[in-house]
C-alpha cells in the first residue's frame, strides 16, 4: 500500500499469511416443564454468558427484552454424558475437557457421524463424556485410542504456575497436529451447539433469528494477546456452531469482561451482601484453576487494582494425587502404573473431590480421612502407614499439608489486595468470597485468620462475606450477563493493542519527515515503476495507549496499486490487518525487532481484473488509486477499499472485511 504520496501494491499473494487472530440463593434452574410457553413463537433478543473455566465451564442466558433480569437468568444443563440426573449443582456445569480419537483408533473403528461432536471430528468427546468413558483427568488413556485434553484454558496462561500443565498439553497437541486455538475452538464449538439446542428446546422465545450477544469472561492476569486469542476462539466456535451469527452479515455481538468483575456483579445483583454507596469491597473469586481478586467501589464498579494467581482448588487436587501416587506406585500387587492411576481415580480422587475437600477443617474435631481402594484387599507389610485393608488413610496433619500450599497463596493474594488498598488510602469494608472453592471449610478458616490479623495490625474493620453454599459455580456466567446488560461506566476506550496495515513507501518523498526515519532501514526494492521503495512497512492506524477513542472512530488515506504491462499479471491483491500488544512506532519493517509480536487479525482478497480499463498507464506500469477506509464502531473494526478514491466511491469486489476488536480494549469497555 501507498505512503503519504503514492505507492504500489500491497503484499502480493505469495506473502499472504494464515489468519489466526481477530482481533445466590442457591442458583439452580428449575425444570422447564412449568415454564409458560408463548402461544406463538417469536424471536426475542438474548444475552449469553460464557464462563470457560480451568476445570468446569458454565453457560447461562437471559431474554434481554425483560425489564429486570434478576430472576430471569437460566443456566444450560443436560450436558451429554452427565451421570447425575435432574438439575443439581453438578449438572449446571460441564468439565472443561475433550478427547480426540487417534488416527489408528478411527481407522480400526470406522467411526460414523452420530452427534454434534462430529462438527469437530467423528469420535470426539467432551465434558462428562470424557470422564464417563475415560475416567477423570488423573488417568492417561492414550493407550485406549484417545488423546485427552484437560484444562485447555491453561494453554493461554503463560504464568510459571501453569508451565507444567502447558508442557504436557503441548506434547499432545504435537501428536494431534493442532494448536492451542484449535482445541479451545473445538471445545467451545460443541458447547455452543449444545447451548443452542437447549435454548431452542426450552421454547422461551429463542429462535435461529434471535439477536444474541455473547459475553465471555477472562482472568485478570491474562495479557491482551491471550484475550485476543480467546476472543477469536469464541468467534470461530460461534461460526462453526452457527450460533449467534447475524443473518444480515453484520459482525457477531461480543463483549468481554473480567471474570472477577462478573463475579462481583453477580454478588451485588444476587443480594448476598449489603453495601452502601461509596463502600469498597474486595472480591475474592476462588475457582478451580485460579484465585482472582479485585477491589471495587459501589456505584462505580471500577476496579482500583486487579491481580491474579494460579492457586485455585485444583492445586489441592494435584497435591492429594501426588501424595497418594507416591504411596501406591510401589505396590506391585496393584499392577501397572496405569492400573494404579485407575484405582486412585475410581475411589480416592472421587471421594476427595466430592466430600473430603469440602469437609476438611483446620480446627474442630480431629479425625482421620479414609478413601476406598477396592483392589487393596491385604494391607502391605512395612510399607506406607497410610495403607489399610481396602482403604487409604490420611491423618488430619496429612490433610493440612495437602491444603497448605493452596491456602498460603490464597492468603497472600488477599493480603496484598487489602494492603495495596490501604497504601492508596482506600478503606476496604468487606471481603466477598465467591466461587466453587469458597465452600471449603479450611479456606474459610484461613481467610478468617488473615482478616483478623489485618484488622489488628492496621486498625481496619473488614468483614468476610460468603455466598450461600453451592451457589458460586454459576456466578461468573450469570454475572457476565448482568454486566453485559449494564455497560455504562466501564473503562475508557483506550486501546490496549495497536492495529495497522502493511504499506510501501517511495523513499524520495518519505525521508523528509523525521517520524519516517525507520524507512531508511530494512528491505528496499526497485519496483515496476523503476523507483526505490521501502517495502512491507507497518503503519499503526490505532496505537496502544492513544485515546480514548470515540464510539465511532475513522481513519482513511489514498493508496495505489501498481501492475506491470505483462499480460500474465493476475490483478489480484491481498490486504491484511495486523495487531500488536507492544508496538506503537510506525514505518518499521514487518519483520523488524520492533514488530516481533505482530499477529495477523485478518485479511481481504481483491480481484481487480474488472479495473484494468480504469488504471492509468505510466511508463511501464498501470496505476490504480483507491481509498482505504478503516472504521471502529463500538468493538468492531471495519476495513474497506473503494474506487474512485473518494468518499463517494464504491467498495471494490472483495474489498471489505469486518473483524472483532473486543480484545483491543480492556475487558468491560463499552
Secondary structure, DSSP 8 states (H G I E B T S, - for coil): ---SS-------GGG----------------GGGS---SS-----EEEEEEE-SSEEEEEEEETTSS--TT--EE----TT-SS-SS-TTTT-EESEEEEE-HHHHHHHT----SGGGGT-TT-EETHHHHHHH-STTS--GGGTEEEEE-GGGGG--SGGGHHHHHHHHHHHHHHT--HHHHHHHHHHHHHHHHHHHHHHHTSS--TT--EEEEEEE-TT--HHHHHHHHHHHHHHHHHHT-S--TTS---EEEEEEHHHHHHHHHHHTTSS---TT-EEEEEEE-SS-EEEEEEETTT---S-EEEES--THHHHHHHHHHHHHHHTT-GGG-SHHHHHHHHIIIIIHHIIIIIHHH--SSSS---EEEE-TT--S--SSS-TTEETTEEEE-HHHHHHHHHHHHHHHHHHHHHHHHHHHHTT----EEEEESGGGG-HHHHHHHHHHHHHHHHHHT---EEEE--TT-GGGHHHHHHHHHHT--TT------SSEEEEEEEEEHHHHTTSGGGGGGGSS-EEE-TTS-EEEEEEEEEEE-TT-----SEEEEEEEEEEEEES-TT---EEEEEEEEESS----SEETTSGGGTT-EEEEEEEEE-GGGGGGSEEETTEEEEEEEEEEEEETTEEEEEEEESSSTT-EEEEEEEEEEE-GGGS-TT--
